[in-house]
Amino acid sequence: MSAPHPSKVAGIDPTVPAPPQTVASVSATPDTSSPASAHSAGSPGPPRPAGAVLQDRLAGWVSDLSTLHELTERMVRTDRLDAALNELLRAGAALVGARRGLVALEPDDGLGPDTTVGLGLGRCDLGHIETVPRGELPHGALLDTAASLPGGPGEIVRPDLFAEDGLDPRHREVATRLGYAASYALPLCSEAAGRLGAAVWLYDEPAEPDARRRHLAALYTRFATEHLARLLDGERTRSCLATVYEELLPSRLPRLDGVQLAARHRTGPRGGGDWYDALPLPDDALGLAVGSVTGSGPGAVAAMGRLRACLRAYAVMEGEDPVAVLSDLELLLRLTEPARSATALFAYCEPAARRITLAGAGHCPPLLVGERRTQFVETSVSAPLGMLACWEAPSVEFQTVAGETVLLYTDGLLHRTGQPVDHAFARLHAAAAAVPRALRHDPGAIADHVLDAVLPDGLDATGGAEDVALLAARFE
């Protein structure tokens, strides 16, 4: 008579395979030292020494610790919230022996962000799962009850969905369509971080992780939750700074006859002081400005907002004299924030005559882009605002031709190239000269082409530490 078939336990090849000497958990190791157990096992051989059993146990513990160490090291190396969530799913799948899964991030404090990330599940699959009543899903049950709070049961095991009495019809339909038959869910919570969300792993066939796998998964998710909490705090801070930065810049650009405007900007991860502005002035004139405040973080963002607001006031009062505008701005900066410096460029534009008068304080020269010429506008050399006891530099006046575009930009565009300044200027000039003829009628297309050509990793690269602001004005 053959031995009865043992119940199936989850077990696929993990990402981090266990060493060959790894054995089952202590509770699963038979005590072969007793005659009864030896007789029931059908092995009449001599009992194993106690030292050998202990050695096997220690080998298993060392293997588990090595696996946890490698997986936690991978988690620590993630520096973005989305990357950490994906790593959590991959590592958890290796520990519990699953192939697919999802993590729902829903912090209890209600401050967000709320998101769902899948492993082996596409957007359509996640959409199907979302049609199941929330309380019928393992992660939904953890998020909506006290089970996932510290001290609660802490896990939901459903080894055979289709054998359950009272399985929700919609859940049965979705599970059949997606091809999963079992699930194992853990909360993402800790005493310090509270409840951040829940993770669930899906099995293609009826299965469940054994006690050893559950223990390892619980240890790992506890560590991962603390790391996710730190990344979540950083993500919220960056989002808050980006929102403030966006609100301090123009929500829309003015529309004037004879000129088309476009702007592009990105904030660095720490938040900085690069800004741009465009405002209509009396007599159908237009004021264009770009600038940069030293430093980074909330202080620099706040200083940028104050500086930009003051420049708008000075531009309305005496915008036809850019030197007077920057002189007033320099005096204000020196009296109110003596420890801070800034660069700025202000241009007084007359669209009807296509004439521009500008002055700059330690800022990069504008770039003129047209059918027959691509050149930097020669400006007078001057110190940044706040560097000298009294700032003043002569203004520069130049005429544009119909169809030409003037590019105003901050030095973050040059710094993000990672090249010396002279090479960065040459790269910017070459990018502007190579704008296709079909794009030259659209200042937004010109700005996008220049940014794509100048920045090696693109404007949205997460590794860019510098702010970038670019303002394009095309004169008709």
Secondary structure as a PSIPRED ss2 file (coil, helix, strand):
# PSIPRED VFORMAT (PSIPRED V4.0)

   1 M C   1.000  0.000  0.000
   2 S C   1.000  0.000  0.000
   3 A C   1.000  0.000  0.000
   4 P C   1.000  0.000  0.000
   5 H C   1.000  0.000  0.000
   6 P C   1.000  0.000  0.000
   7 S C   1.000  0.000  0.000
   8 K C   1.000  0.000  0.000
   9 V C   1.000  0.000  0.000
  10 A C   1.000  0.000  0.000
  11 G C   1.000  0.000  0.000
  12 I C   1.000  0.000  0.000
  13 D C   1.000  0.000  0.000
  14 P C   1.000  0.000  0.000
  15 T C   1.000  0.000  0.000
  16 V C   1.000  0.000  0.000
  17 P C   1.000  0.000  0.000
  18 A C   1.000  0.000  0.000
  19 P C   1.000  0.000  0.000
  20 P C   1.000  0.000  0.000
  21 Q C   1.000  0.000  0.000
  22 T C   1.000  0.000  0.000
  23 V C   1.000  0.000  0.000
  24 A C   1.000  0.000  0.000
  25 S C   1.000  0.000  0.000
  26 V H   0.000  1.000  0.000
  27 S H   0.000  1.000  0.000
  28 A H   0.000  1.000  0.000
  29 T C   1.000  0.000  0.000
  30 P C   1.000  0.000  0.000
  31 D C   1.000  0.000  0.000
  32 T C   1.000  0.000  0.000
  33 S C   1.000  0.000  0.000
  34 S C   1.000  0.000  0.000
  35 P H   0.000  1.000  0.000
  36 A H   0.000  1.000  0.000
  37 S H   0.000  1.000  0.000
  38 A H   0.000  1.000  0.000
  39 H H   0.000  1.000  0.000
  40 S H   0.000  1.000  0.000
  41 A H   0.000  1.000  0.000
  42 G C   1.000  0.000  0.000
  43 S C   1.000  0.000  0.000
  44 P C   1.000  0.000  0.000
  45 G C   1.000  0.000  0.000
  46 P C   1.000  0.000  0.000
  47 P C   1.000  0.000  0.000
  48 R C   1.000  0.000  0.000
  49 P C   1.000  0.000  0.000
  50 A H   0.000  1.000  0.000
  51 G H   0.000  1.000  0.000
  52 A H   0.000  1.000  0.000
  53 V H   0.000  1.000  0.000
  54 L H   0.000  1.000  0.000
  55 Q H   0.000  1.000  0.000
  56 D H   0.000  1.000  0.000
  57 R H   0.000  1.000  0.000
  58 L H   0.000  1.000  0.000
  59 A H   0.000  1.000  0.000
  60 G H   0.000  1.000  0.000
  61 W H   0.000  1.000  0.000
  62 V H   0.000  1.000  0.000
  63 S H   0.000  1.000  0.000
  64 D H   0.000  1.000  0.000
  65 L H   0.000  1.000  0.000
  66 S H   0.000  1.000  0.000
  67 T H   0.000  1.000  0.000
  68 L H   0.000  1.000  0.000
  69 H H   0.000  1.000  0.000
  70 E H   0.000  1.000  0.000
  71 L H   0.000  1.000  0.000
  72 T H   0.000  1.000  0.000
  73 E H   0.000  1.000  0.000
  74 R H   0.000  1.000  0.000
  75 M H   0.000  1.000  0.000
  76 V H   0.000  1.000  0.000
  77 R C   1.000  0.000  0.000
  78 T C   1.000  0.000  0.000
  79 D C   1.000  0.000  0.000
  80 R C   1.000  0.000  0.000
  81 L H   0.000  1.000  0.000
  82 D H   0.000  1.000  0.000
  83 A H   0.000  1.000  0.000
  84 A H   0.000  1.000  0.000
  85 L H   0.000  1.000  0.000
  86 N H   0.000  1.000  0.000
  87 E H   0.000  1.000  0.000
  88 L H   0.000  1.000  0.000
  89 L H   0.000  1.000  0.000
  90 R H   0.000  1.000  0.000
  91 A H   0.000  1.000  0.000
  92 G H   0.000  1.000  0.000
  93 A H   0.000  1.000  0.000
  94 A H   0.000  1.000  0.000
  95 L H   0.000  1.000  0.000
  96 V H   0.000  1.000  0.000
  97 G C   1.000  0.000  0.000
  98 A C   1.000  0.000  0.000
  99 R C   1.000  0.000  0.000
 100 R E   0.000  0.000  1.000
 101 G E   0.000  0.000  1.000
 102 L E   0.000  0.000  1.000
 103 V E   0.000  0.000  1.000
 104 A E   0.000  0.000  1.000
 105 L E   0.000  0.000  1.000
 106 E C   1.000  0.000  0.000
 107 P C   1.000  0.000  0.000
 108 D C   1.000  0.000  0.000
 109 D C   1.000  0.000  0.000
 110 G C   1.000  0.000  0.000
 111 L C   1.000  0.000  0.000
 112 G C   1.000  0.000  0.000
 113 P C   1.000  0.000  0.000
 114 D C   1.000  0.000  0.000
 115 T E   0.000  0.000  1.000
 116 T E   0.000  0.000  1.000
 117 V E   0.000  0.000  1.000
 118 G E   0.000  0.000  1.000
 119 L E   0.000  0.000  1.000
 120 G C   1.000  0.000  0.000
 121 L C   1.000  0.000  0.000
 122 G C   1.000  0.000  0.000
 123 R H   0.000  1.000  0.000
 124 C H   0.000  1.000  0.000
 125 D H   0.000  1.000  0.000
 126 L H   0.000  1.000  0.000
 127 G H   0.000  1.000  0.000
 128 H H   0.000  1.000  0.000
 129 I H   0.000  1.000  0.000
 130 E H   0.000  1.000  0.000
 131 T C   1.000  0.000  0.000
 132 V C   1.000  0.000  0.000
 133 P C   1.000  0.000  0.000
 134 R H   0.000  1.000  0.000
 135 G H   0.000  1.000  0.000
 136 E H   0.000  1.000  0.000
 137 L C   1.000  0.000  0.000
 138 P H   0.000  1.000  0.000
 139 H H   0.000  1.000  0.000
 140 G H   0.000  1.000  0.000
 141 A H   0.000  1.000  0.000
 142 L H   0.000  1.000  0.000
 143 L H   0.000  1.000  0.000
 144 D H   0.000  1.000  0.000
 145 T C   1.000  0.000  0.000
 146 A H   0.000  1.000  0.000
 147 A H   0.000  1.000  0.000
 148 S H   0.000  1.000  0.000
 149 L C   1.000  0.000  0.000
 150 P C   1.000  0.000  0.000
 151 G C   1.000  0.000  0.000
 152 G C   1.000  0.000  0.000
 153 P C   1.000  0.000  0.000
 154 G C   1.000  0.000  0.000
 155 E C   1.000  0.000  0.000
 156 I E   0.000  0.000  1.000
 157 V E   0.000  0.000  1.000
 158 R E   0.000  0.000  1.000
 159 P C   1.000  0.000  0.000
 160 D C   1.000  0.000  0.000
 161 L H   0.000  1.000  0.000
 162 F H   0.000  1.000  0.000
 163 A H   0.000  1.000  0.000
 164 E C   1.000  0.000  0.000
 165 D C   1.000  0.000  0.000
 166 G C   1.000  0.000  0.000
 167 L C   1.000  0.000  0.000
 168 D C   1.000  0.000  0.000
 169 P H   0.000  1.000  0.000
 170 R H   0.000  1.000  0.000
 171 H H   0.000  1.000  0.000
 172 R H   0.000  1.000  0.000
 173 E H   0.000  1.000  0.000
 174 V H   0.000  1.000  0.000
 175 A H   0.000  1.000  0.000
 176 T H   0.000  1.000  0.000
 177 R H   0.000  1.000  0.000
 178 L H   0.000  1.000  0.000
 179 G C   1.000  0.000  0.000
 180 Y C   1.000  0.000  0.000
 181 A C   1.000  0.000  0.000
 182 A E   0.000  0.000  1.000
 183 S E   0.000  0.000  1.000
 184 Y E   0.000  0.000  1.000
 185 A E   0.000  0.000  1.000
 186 L E   0.000  0.000  1.000
 187 P E   0.000  0.000  1.000
 188 L E   0.000  0.000  1.000
 189 C E   0.000  0.000  1.000
 190 S E   0.000  0.000  1.000
 191 E C   1.000  0.000  0.000
 192 A C   1.000  0.000  0.000
 193 A C   1.000  0.000  0.000
 194 G E   0.000  0.000  1.000
 195 R E   0.000  0.000  1.000
 196 L E   0.000  0.000  1.000
 197 G E   0.000  0.000  1.000
 198 A E   0.000  0.000  1.000
 199 A E   0.000  0.000  1.000
 200 V E   0.000  0.000  1.000
 201 W E   0.000  0.000  1.000
 202 L E   0.000  0.000  1.000
 203 Y E   0.000  0.000  1.000
 204 D C   1.000  0.000  0.000
 205 E C   1.000  0.000  0.000
 206 P C   1.000  0.000  0.000
 207 A C   1.000  0.000  0.000
 208 E C   1.000  0.000  0.000
 209 P C   1.000  0.000  0.000
 210 D C   1.000  0.000  0.000
 211 A H   0.000  1.000  0.000
 212 R H   0.000  1.000  0.000
 213 R H   0.000  1.000  0.000
 214 R H   0.000  1.000  0.000
 215 H H   0.000  1.000  0.000
 216 L H   0.000  1.000  0.000
 217 A H   0.000  1.000  0.000
 218 A H   0.000  1.000  0.000
 219 L H   0.000  1.000  0.000
 220 Y H   0.000  1.000  0.000
 221 T H   0.000  1.000  0.000
 222 R H   0.000  1.000  0.000
 223 F H   0.000  1.000  0.000
 224 A H   0.000  1.000  0.000
 225 T H   0.000  1.000  0.000
 226 E H   0.000  1.000  0.000
 227 H H   0.000  1.000  0.000
 228 L H   0.000  1.000  0.000
 229 A H   0.000  1.000  0.000
 230 R H   0.000  1.000  0.000
 231 L H   0.000  1.000  0.000
 232 L H   0.000  1.000  0.000
 233 D H   0.000  1.000  0.000
 234 G H   0.000  1.000  0.000
 235 E H   0.000  1.000  0.000
 236 R H   0.000  1.000  0.000
 237 T H   0.000  1.000  0.000
 238 R H   0.000  1.000  0.000
 239 S H   0.000  1.000  0.000
 240 C H   0.000  1.000  0.000
 241 L H   0.000  1.000  0.000
 242 A H   0.000  1.000  0.000
 243 T H   0.000  1.000  0.000
 244 V H   0.000  1.000  0.000
 245 Y H   0.000  1.000  0.000
 246 E H   0.000  1.000  0.000
 247 E H   0.000  1.000  0.000
 248 L H   0.000  1.000  0.000
 249 L C   1.000  0.000  0.000
 250 P C   1.000  0.000  0.000
 251 S C   1.000  0.000  0.000
 252 R C   1.000  0.000  0.000
 253 L C   1.000  0.000  0.000
 254 P C   1.000  0.000  0.000
 255 R C   1.000  0.000  0.000
 256 L E   0.000  0.000  1.000
 257 D C   1.000  0.000  0.000
 258 G C   1.000  0.000  0.000
 259 V E   0.000  0.000  1.000
 260 Q E   0.000  0.000  1.000
 261 L E   0.000  0.000  1.000
 262 A E   0.000  0.000  1.000
 263 A E   0.000  0.000  1.000
 264 R E   0.000  0.000  1.000
 265 H E   0.000  0.000  1.000
 266 R E   0.000  0.000  1.000
 267 T C   1.000  0.000  0.000
 268 G C   1.000  0.000  0.000
 269 P C   1.000  0.000  0.000
 270 R C   1.000  0.000  0.000
 271 G C   1.000  0.000  0.000
 272 G E   0.000  0.000  1.000
 273 G E   0.000  0.000  1.000
 274 D E   0.000  0.000  1.000
 275 W E   0.000  0.000  1.000
 276 Y E   0.000  0.000  1.000
 277 D E   0.000  0.000  1.000
 278 A E   0.000  0.000  1.000
 279 L E   0.000  0.000  1.000
 280 P E   0.000  0.000  1.000
 281 L E   0.000  0.000  1.000
 282 P C   1.000  0.000  0.000
 283 D C   1.000  0.000  0.000
 284 D C   1.000  0.000  0.000
 285 A E   0.000  0.000  1.000
 286 L E   0.000  0.000  1.000
 287 G E   0.000  0.000  1.000
 288 L E   0.000  0.000  1.000
 289 A E   0.000  0.000  1.000
 290 V E   0.000  0.000  1.000
 291 G E   0.000  0.000  1.000
 292 S E   0.000  0.000  1.000
 293 V E   0.000  0.000  1.000
 294 T E   0.000  0.000  1.000
 295 G E   0.000  0.000  1.000
 296 S E   0.000  0.000  1.000
 297 G C   1.000  0.000  0.000
 298 P H   0.000  1.000  0.000
 299 G H   0.000  1.000  0.000
 300 A H   0.000  1.000  0.000
 301 V H   0.000  1.000  0.000
 302 A H   0.000  1.000  0.000
 303 A H   0.000  1.000  0.000
 304 M H   0.000  1.000  0.000
 305 G H   0.000  1.000  0.000
 306 R H   0.000  1.000  0.000
 307 L H   0.000  1.000  0.000
 308 R H   0.000  1.000  0.000
 309 A H   0.000  1.000  0.000
 310 C H   0.000  1.000  0.000
 311 L H   0.000  1.000  0.000
 312 R H   0.000  1.000  0.000
 313 A H   0.000  1.000  0.000
 314 Y H   0.000  1.000  0.000
 315 A H   0.000  1.000  0.000
 316 V H   0.000  1.000  0.000
 317 M H   0.000  1.000  0.000
 318 E H   0.000  1.000  0.000
 319 G C   1.000  0.000  0.000
 320 E C   1.000  0.000  0.000
 321 D C   1.000  0.000  0.000
 322 P H   0.000  1.000  0.000
 323 V H   0.000  1.000  0.000
 324 A H   0.000  1.000  0.000
 325 V H   0.000  1.000  0.000
 326 L H   0.000  1.000  0.000
 327 S H   0.000  1.000  0.000
 328 D H   0.000  1.000  0.000
 329 L H   0.000  1.000  0.000
 330 E H   0.000  1.000  0.000
 331 L H   0.000  1.000  0.000
 332 L H   0.000  1.000  0.000
 333 L H   0.000  1.000  0.000
 334 R H   0.000  1.000  0.000
 335 L H   0.000  1.000  0.000
 336 T H   0.000  1.000  0.000
 337 E C   1.000  0.000  0.000
 338 P C   1.000  0.000  0.000
 339 A C   1.000  0.000  0.000
 340 R C   1.000  0.000  0.000
 341 S C   1.000  0.000  0.000
 342 A E   0.000  0.000  1.000
 343 T E   0.000  0.000  1.000
 344 A E   0.000  0.000  1.000
 345 L E   0.000  0.000  1.000
 346 F E   0.000  0.000  1.000
 347 A E   0.000  0.000  1.000
 348 Y E   0.000  0.000  1.000
 349 C E   0.000  0.000  1.000
 350 E E   0.000  0.000  1.000
 351 P C   1.000  0.000  0.000
 352 A C   1.000  0.000  0.000
 353 A C   1.000  0.000  0.000
 354 R C   1.000  0.000  0.000
 355 R E   0.000  0.000  1.000
 356 I E   0.000  0.000  1.000
 357 T E   0.000  0.000  1.000
 358 L E   0.000  0.000  1.000
 359 A E   0.000  0.000  1.000
 360 G E   0.000  0.000  1.000
 361 A E   0.000  0.000  1.000
 362 G C   1.000  0.000  0.000
 363 H C   1.000  0.000  0.000
 364 C C   1.000  0.000  0.000
 365 P C   1.000  0.000  0.000
 366 P C   1.000  0.000  0.000
 367 L E   0.000  0.000  1.000
 368 L E   0.000  0.000  1.000
 369 V E   0.000  0.000  1.000
 370 G C   1.000  0.000  0.000
 371 E C   1.000  0.000  0.000
 372 R C   1.000  0.000  0.000
 373 R C   1.000  0.000  0.000
 374 T E   0.000  0.000  1.000
 375 Q E   0.000  0.000  1.000
 376 F E   0.000  0.000  1.000
 377 V C   1.000  0.000  0.000
 378 E C   1.000  0.000  0.000
 379 T C   1.000  0.000  0.000
 380 S C   1.000  0.000  0.000
 381 V C   1.000  0.000  0.000
 382 S C   1.000  0.000  0.000
 383 A C   1.000  0.000  0.000
 384 P C   1.000  0.000  0.000
 385 L E   0.000  0.000  1.000
 386 G C   1.000  0.000  0.000
 387 M C   1.000  0.000  0.000
 388 L C   1.000  0.000  0.000
 389 A C   1.000  0.000  0.000
 390 C C   1.000  0.000  0.000
 391 W C   1.000  0.000  0.000
 392 E C   1.000  0.000  0.000
 393 A C   1.000  0.000  0.000
 394 P C   1.000  0.000  0.000
 395 S C   1.000  0.000  0.000
 396 V E   0.000  0.000  1.000
 397 E E   0.000  0.000  1.000
 398 F E   0.000  0.000  1.000
 399 Q E   0.000  0.000  1.000
 400 T C   1.000  0.000  0.000
 401 V C   1.000  0.000  0.000
 402 A C   1.000  0.000  0.000
 403 G C   1.000  0.000  0.000
 404 E C   1.000  0.000  0.000
 405 T E   0.000  0.000  1.000
 406 V E   0.000  0.000  1.000
 407 L E   0.000  0.000  1.000
 408 L E   0.000  0.000  1.000
 409 Y E   0.000  0.000  1.000
 410 T C   1.000  0.000  0.000
 411 D C   1.000  0.000  0.000
 412 G H   0.000  1.000  0.000
 413 L H   0.000  1.000  0.000
 414 L H   0.000  1.000  0.000
 415 H H   0.000  1.000  0.000
 416 R C   1.000  0.000  0.000
 417 T C   1.000  0.000  0.000
 418 G C   1.000  0.000  0.000
 419 Q C   1.000  0.000  0.000
 420 P C   1.000  0.000  0.000
 421 V H   0.000  1.000  0.000
 422 D H   0.000  1.000  0.000
 423 H H   0.000  1.000  0.000
 424 A H   0.000  1.000  0.000
 425 F H   0.000  1.000  0.000
 426 A H   0.000  1.000  0.000
 427 R H   0.000  1.000  0.000
 428 L H   0.000  1.000  0.000
 429 H H   0.000  1.000  0.000
 430 A H   0.000  1.000  0.000
 431 A H   0.000  1.000  0.000
 432 A H   0.000  1.000  0.000
 433 A H   0.000  1.000  0.000
 434 A C   1.000  0.000  0.000
 435 V C   1.000  0.000  0.000
 436 P C   1.000  0.000  0.000
 437 R H   0.000  1.000  0.000
 438 A H   0.000  1.000  0.000
 439 L H   0.000  1.000  0.000
 440 R C   1.000  0.000  0.000
 441 H C   1.000  0.000  0.000
 442 D C   1.000  0.000  0.000
 443 P H   0.000  1.000  0.000
 444 G H   0.000  1.000  0.000
 445 A H   0.000  1.000  0.000
 446 I H   0.000  1.000  0.000
 447 A H   0.000  1.000  0.000
 448 D H   0.000  1.000  0.000
 449 H H   0.000  1.000  0.000
 450 V H   0.000  1.000  0.000
 451 L H   0.000  1.000  0.000
 452 D H   0.000  1.000  0.000
 453 A H   0.000  1.000  0.000
 454 V H   0.000  1.000  0.000
 455 L C   1.000  0.000  0.000
 456 P C   1.000  0.000  0.000
 457 D C   1.000  0.000  0.000
 458 G C   1.000  0.000  0.000
 459 L C   1.000  0.000  0.000
 460 D C   1.000  0.000  0.000
 461 A C   1.000  0.000  0.000
 462 T C   1.000  0.000  0.000
 463 G C   1.000  0.000  0.000
 464 G C   1.000  0.000  0.000
 465 A C   1.000  0.000  0.000
 466 E C   1.000  0.000  0.000
 467 D C   1.000  0.000  0.000
 468 V E   0.000  0.000  1.000
 469 A E   0.000  0.000  1.000
 470 L E   0.000  0.000  1.000
 471 L E   0.000  0.000  1.000
 472 A E   0.000  0.000  1.000
 473 A E   0.000  0.000  1.000
 474 R E   0.000  0.000  1.000
 475 F E   0.000  0.000  1.000
 476 E C   1.000  0.000  0.000
